[in-house]
Amino acid sequence: MEENYYENIIKKIKNLIEIKEYTAAVEIITAELNQVYIPNEYEDVFHNLYNEAESFLIDFEEDATIMSKQQLIGLLNGSREQQFAAINNLEGLNLRNYLDIISDFFVSDNLAQLKGRLLDLCVGQNIDVNFDFKVNDEIISVNPSVLEAVDDMDFIGFAFDYFNNHLYKNPSLIQICQIALVEKVYSIYPRVFLKDNVVSICQAIIEEVSEMFDIDSIQMLGEFYN
C-alpha cells in the first residue's frame, strides 16, 4: 500500500509537469519531502522531480518577464520618459540577452545619466564584456566586471553622511539631494568624483536644489510625512 501511494504521487507530479503546472508540482513535492519518513527509493525520485519542476518554473518565469529586443529598441529610441522606463525595466532582467543593444546605446549621444545608469546595472550583473563607451566626444573602453558599483562607492557614502548631518531637520530635502547626487555620479560614470571633493560637490547640490525648489515647502512636506 505504501508503494502504491508513492507511485501514485509520483505519477501525479509527472502529469503536472507535463501540463506545465510547475508550481503545483513543486508544492506537492515539497509537502512530501517535509514528511518525517520517505522510503529511500522514493526520496531521490522526489528530489529529481523537484529539480526538474524548479528548472521549468524558472525558465517559465523568465519567459514571462523578458522584454523583446524590438520592445527595448523602441523604448530606447523613444522619449526621455520611455528611455528611463526601458532602463528601469532592465534592472530585473538578464542583461546578457541584450548585449548588442547595450553596446549601441553606450556609444550613442543619449543622456549621460541614462548611459551611466545602464552601465551600473551591467556592473551589478558582473558583465565581463569590453564595451566602447562614449563620454562627451571621446570613446573609451569599459568592462563592467572590473568597475565599482555606484552604491558601493565611498564617495556616495561620504556624501550621504554629509546630507544627513547638515540637513537632518529636513528629511525630504535629504532625499532630493541624494537623488540629485546619484544622477550626477551617473552623468560621469565610469569616471568618478574624488572623495576630497565631496564637501564642495554636496554644497553645490544643496544650492542647486534650493534654487529649484521651495525649501520651506519641502520642510513642510517632510513634517507631514514624518
N, C-alpha and C positions, 0 to 999 in steps of 0.2 A: 504493500500500500504506500509505503514511504517512497519507493522508487517511482511508482506511477504519479505521485504528487509532483515530484521534482521534474519528471519528464513532461508532464502537462504544463507546468510553469515555464519551462524552457521553450516548449513549443509555442506557447502564447507570446513569450518575449520575441522569439524569432519572427512570428507573424506581425507583431507590432513594428519591428524594424523594417520588415518587408514593405509594409504600407506607409512607412515614413513617420510613424507615430513615436519618434525618438524619445520625447520627454516622458511619455507614459511608460516606455520600456525601461528607461533609467530609473523611474520611480519604483517599479516592481522589483528590479534587480537590487536596488538599494535596500528595499524592505527585506528582501531575502538575505542579503549579506549582513544585515543587522541582527539576524536571528542568533540565538545562543548557540545553536548547533546546526551545522550543514555537513552532510557527508562529503568526505574528501573528493570523491569522484565528481561531485557536482560543484564544488566551490570554485575550481579552476574554470569550469564552464561559465559560471556566473561572472567571474572576473573578465573573461574574454568577451562575453556578450556586453558587459558594461563598457569596456574599452571601445568596442565596435560602435555601440549606440552613441557614446560620447563623441567619437570621431565624426560620425554623421551629423550629430547635433551641432557641433562647432562649425562644420562646413555649411550647414543649412543656415545658421545664424549669420555667418559671414556673407553668404549669397544674398540674404535678405537686406543687409545694411550696406552692401558695397555700392559705390557710386560709379556709373558707367563713365568711360573716358569722354564720350561725347557730352555728357552732362557736365562734367568737370570743365572741359574746354569752353563750353558755352558760358558757364558762370565766370570763369577767369577772364573771359573776353567781354564780360558784361559791365554793368555799372559798378561803382565802388562798393555799394552795398552787397551786390552779388559776389564780388570778389572776396569780401570779408566772410560772407556766408559759406563760400566754397572752401576756404581755408579752415574755417571753424568745423565744417563737416568732415574734413580730412583728419581731424585730430584723433578720431576713434577708429580709423581705417588703417590697413596695411599700406604704407606709402610705397612699398616696393612694387605695387601694382601700377604705379603712376609715374615711374622714374622719367620716362620720356617727356611727359607733360611738365613735370617739375623742372627738368633741365631747361626747357624752353622758357618757363616762367622766370627762372633765375637770371637769364640774360636779356630779359625784356626791360622796357622802360617803365614798368609799373611802379606803384608806390613802394618806396624803400621799406616802410614798416611792414607791408604785406610780404615782401620777399624775406625780410628778417624773421617774421613770424613763421613762415613756411620752413625756413632753414632750421629754426629752433625745433620744430616738430620732427624734422629729419634727425636732428641730434638726439631727441628723445627716443627715437626708434633705432638708434645706432646704425644708421645707413652708411655702409662702408663703400662709398662711391665718390670718385673725384668729379665734382661739378665745376663748370665755368660759372662764374657769378659776377654780374655787372654791378659795380659800385661807382656811381656817377658815370663817368665816361671810360672807366677802367675795367678791364676784365681780369679777375683774379681766380685762382683755383682754390676750391674749398672741399674738404672731406668732413662731413658731419660727425663721423665716428671719432674724430680727434678733437672736436670742439667742446667747449664747456657750455652746458645748457644755461640759458638766461637765468632761470630760477636758482641755479647753483652758484652764480657769481657772487663773490664777496662784495663787489660794488653795490649790487642790489640790496644785500643785507644791510650794509652800512647806510645806504640811502633811506631805506625803510625805517631804520632806527632813528635817523635824523628827523624824518617826518613825525614819527611817534613822539619823540622828545620835545619837538618845538611846536607841534600842532595838536597836542593831546587834548586841548579844550574843544577841538572841533573834529571829531572822528570822520565826518563826511568829507571834510577838506582833505584829511589824510588819504582817504580812498581815492579821491580825484587826483591828488598829486602822485600817488603810487601808480595809477593807470597811466598818467602822463609820462612818468619816468620810464616805465616799461616800453611805451611807444617810442621814446627817444632812443632807448637801447636797441630796439628792433631796427630803428632807422639807420644805424651804423653797423649793425651786426653783419658779418662776423668780427668786424673790428670792435674794440671795447673801450669804454671810458676808464681812465686811470683812477685808482682809488684816491689818489692825492687830490683829485678834483671834485670829490663827492660833495663837499660843502657848497662850493660855488655853483655846481650844477643843480643841487637841491634848492638853493636860494633862487636861482633863475627860474626854476619850475614853479615855485611858490609865487613868484612875481607874475609869471605868465598866467597862471590860474587865477590869481587875484584880479588881473586885468580883464579876464574873460568872464568871470562870474561875480555875482554879488555875494561877497564873503558873509555879510550879515544873514543873507537868505540861506546860505549853506550852513551857517551856525544854527539857525532855527530848524533846518531840516534835520540836522544831527540830533538836536534836543528832542525833536518829535519822535524819532525812531529809537532813541536810547533810553 
